[in-house]
């Protein structure tokens, strides 16, 4: 499998898929479109995700610049995840996916 850097010159769609193209990353972004979330909130909301997969996904998304991780100096420490400016720039894409999904569900319901 090619790395993200190797995909960039080839195909912009492949680059996007490499960055956010798995189920969990898309659902994490869906949640972060609404507000910042703490790790345990995300874990409880994303039914079926393991702590390891959530941790790995958040780390990858932070490394790719899609989300920010803010640690508040409290006891116990509070950590919040939010969309970065780059992540926010994907809002129209995710909203289009939501609209398409709603249209699809409505069409299937009427059949």
C-alpha atoms as a printed R data frame, in Angstrom:
    type eleno elety resid chain resno       x      y      z
1   ATOM     1    CA   UNK     A     1   0.000  0.000  0.000
2   ATOM     2    CA   UNK     A     2   1.275  3.457 -0.863
3   ATOM     3    CA   UNK     A     3   1.896  6.121  1.753
4   ATOM     4    CA   UNK     A     4  -0.051  9.385  1.865
5   ATOM     5    CA   UNK     A     5   2.967 11.203  0.427
6   ATOM     6    CA   UNK     A     6   3.127  8.774 -2.507
7   ATOM     7    CA   UNK     A     7  -0.589  9.229 -3.242
8   ATOM     8    CA   UNK     A     8  -0.593 13.030 -3.354
9   ATOM     9    CA   UNK     A     9   0.900 13.485 -6.819
10  ATOM    10    CA   UNK     A    10  -1.269 10.711 -8.258
11  ATOM    11    CA   UNK     A    11  -4.830 11.461 -7.268
12  ATOM    12    CA   UNK     A    12  -6.426 14.031 -4.953
13  ATOM    13    CA   UNK     A    13  -9.329 11.686 -4.218
14  ATOM    14    CA   UNK     A    14  -6.887  8.997 -3.093
15  ATOM    15    CA   UNK     A    15  -5.209 11.550 -0.841
16  ATOM    16    CA   UNK     A    16  -8.534 12.446  0.778
17  ATOM    17    CA   UNK     A    17  -9.434  8.791  1.233
18  ATOM    18    CA   UNK     A    18  -6.023  8.124  2.798
19  ATOM    19    CA   UNK     A    19  -6.623 10.910  5.322
20  ATOM    20    CA   UNK     A    20 -10.250 10.331  6.315
21  ATOM    21    CA   UNK     A    21 -11.429  7.340  4.345
22  ATOM    22    CA   UNK     A    22 -12.217  4.920  7.095
23  ATOM    23    CA   UNK     A    23 -15.439  4.473  9.002
24  ATOM    24    CA   UNK     A    24 -14.120  5.656 12.347
25  ATOM    25    CA   UNK     A    25 -12.338  8.782 11.147
26  ATOM    26    CA   UNK     A    26 -15.451  9.925  9.312
27  ATOM    27    CA   UNK     A    27 -17.621  9.338 12.381
28  ATOM    28    CA   UNK     A    28 -15.113 11.128 14.620
29  ATOM    29    CA   UNK     A    29 -15.202 14.091 12.244
30  ATOM    30    CA   UNK     A    30 -19.018 13.978 12.176
31  ATOM    31    CA   UNK     A    31 -19.024 14.405 15.961
32  ATOM    32    CA   UNK     A    32 -16.357 17.106 15.952
33  ATOM    33    CA   UNK     A    33 -18.382 19.144 13.451
34  ATOM    34    CA   UNK     A    34 -20.796 19.844 16.306
35  ATOM    35    CA   UNK     A    35 -18.378 20.691 19.135
36  ATOM    36    CA   UNK     A    36 -15.121 19.626 20.796
37  ATOM    37    CA   UNK     A    37 -15.305 16.206 22.446
38  ATOM    38    CA   UNK     A    38 -13.371 14.452 25.185
39  ATOM    39    CA   UNK     A    39 -11.931 10.984 24.593
40  ATOM    40    CA   UNK     A    40 -14.432  9.127 26.798
41  ATOM    41    CA   UNK     A    41 -17.365 10.976 25.215
42  ATOM    42    CA   UNK     A    42 -16.215  9.888 21.760
43  ATOM    43    CA   UNK     A    43 -15.627  6.337 22.943
44  ATOM    44    CA   UNK     A    44 -19.140  6.064 24.386
45  ATOM    45    CA   UNK     A    45 -20.777  7.704 21.367
46  ATOM    46    CA   UNK     A    46 -19.000  5.626 18.724
47  ATOM    47    CA   UNK     A    47 -20.526  2.251 19.454
48  ATOM    48    CA   UNK     A    48 -18.212 -0.603 18.575
49  ATOM    49    CA   UNK     A    49 -14.925  1.310 18.432
50  ATOM    50    CA   UNK     A    50 -12.135 -0.015 20.621
51  ATOM    51    CA   UNK     A    51 -10.007  2.302 22.736
52  ATOM    52    CA   UNK     A    52  -6.968  1.359 20.663
53  ATOM    53    CA   UNK     A    53  -8.631  2.191 17.343
54  ATOM    54    CA   UNK     A    54  -9.972  5.481 18.725
55  ATOM    55    CA   UNK     A    55  -6.551  6.394 20.130
56  ATOM    56    CA   UNK     A    56  -4.787  5.474 16.878
57  ATOM    57    CA   UNK     A    57  -7.336  7.352 14.760
58  ATOM    58    CA   UNK     A    58  -7.106 10.488 16.895
59  ATOM    59    CA   UNK     A    59  -3.298 10.376 16.811
60  ATOM    60    CA   UNK     A    60  -3.245  9.967 13.022
61  ATOM    61    CA   UNK     A    61  -5.762 12.755 12.522
62  ATOM    62    CA   UNK     A    62  -3.764 15.048 14.801
63  ATOM    63    CA   UNK     A    63  -0.523 14.192 12.976
64  ATOM    64    CA   UNK     A    64  -2.244 14.930  9.651
65  ATOM    65    CA   UNK     A    65  -3.431 18.311 10.966
66  ATOM    66    CA   UNK     A    66  -7.149 17.488 10.773
67  ATOM    67    CA   UNK     A    67  -7.836 17.797 14.498
68  ATOM    68    CA   UNK     A    68  -6.336 19.578 17.472
69  ATOM    69    CA   UNK     A    69  -5.749 18.113 20.906
70  ATOM    70    CA   UNK     A    70  -5.971 20.521 23.832
71  ATOM    71    CA   UNK     A    71  -4.801 19.481 27.291
72  ATOM    72    CA   UNK     A    72  -6.170 21.577 30.145
73  ATOM    73    CA   UNK     A    73  -3.984 21.832 33.266
74  ATOM    74    CA   UNK     A    74  -6.518 20.410 35.699
75  ATOM    75    CA   UNK     A    75  -6.571 17.492 38.085
76  ATOM    76    CA   UNK     A    76  -7.402 15.108 36.576
77  ATOM    77    CA   UNK     A    77  -6.167 16.455 33.233
78  ATOM    78    CA   UNK     A    78  -8.905 17.223 30.719
79  ATOM    79    CA   UNK     A    79  -8.195 16.641 27.024
80  ATOM    80    CA   UNK     A    80 -10.465 17.852 24.249
81  ATOM    81    CA   UNK     A    81 -10.359 17.110 20.554
82  ATOM    82    CA   UNK     A    82 -11.640 19.597 17.981
83  ATOM    83    CA   UNK     A    83 -11.435 20.104 14.256
84  ATOM    84    CA   UNK     A    84  -8.490 22.200 13.144
85  ATOM    85    CA   UNK     A    85  -8.830 24.824 10.443
86  ATOM    86    CA   UNK     A    86  -7.923 22.121  7.930
87  ATOM    87    CA   UNK     A    87 -10.537 19.796  9.420
88  ATOM    88    CA   UNK     A    88 -13.145 22.562  9.287
89  ATOM    89    CA   UNK     A    89 -12.389 22.986  5.588
90  ATOM    90    CA   UNK     A    90 -13.836 19.482  5.118
91  ATOM    91    CA   UNK     A    91 -17.223 20.545  6.540
92  ATOM    92    CA   UNK     A    92 -18.811 20.973  3.063
93  ATOM    93    CA   UNK     A    93 -17.699 17.467  2.081
94  ATOM    94    CA   UNK     A    94 -19.172 15.901  5.217
95  ATOM    95    CA   UNK     A    95 -22.381 17.915  4.902
96  ATOM    96    CA   UNK     A    96 -22.729 16.739  1.290
97  ATOM    97    CA   UNK     A    97 -22.288 13.157  2.489
98  ATOM    98    CA   UNK     A    98 -24.998 13.719  5.081
99  ATOM    99    CA   UNK     A    99 -27.394 15.169  2.504
100 ATOM   100    CA   UNK     A   100 -26.719 12.326  0.098
101 ATOM   101    CA   UNK     A   101 -27.276  9.751  2.862
102 ATOM   102    CA   UNK     A   102 -30.587 11.364  3.800
103 ATOM   103    CA   UNK     A   103 -31.747 11.350  0.160
104 ATOM   104    CA   UNK     A   104 -30.700  7.716 -0.214
105 ATOM   105    CA   UNK     A   105 -32.564  6.649  2.922
106 ATOM   106    CA   UNK     A   106 -35.674  8.571  1.832
107 ATOM   107    CA   UNK     A   107 -35.572  6.947 -1.621
108 ATOM   108    CA   UNK     A   108 -35.198  3.454 -0.164
109 ATOM   109    CA   UNK     A   109 -38.038  4.106  2.254
110 ATOM   110    CA   UNK     A   110 -40.384  5.115 -0.573
111 ATOM   111    CA   UNK     A   111 -39.607  2.054 -2.718
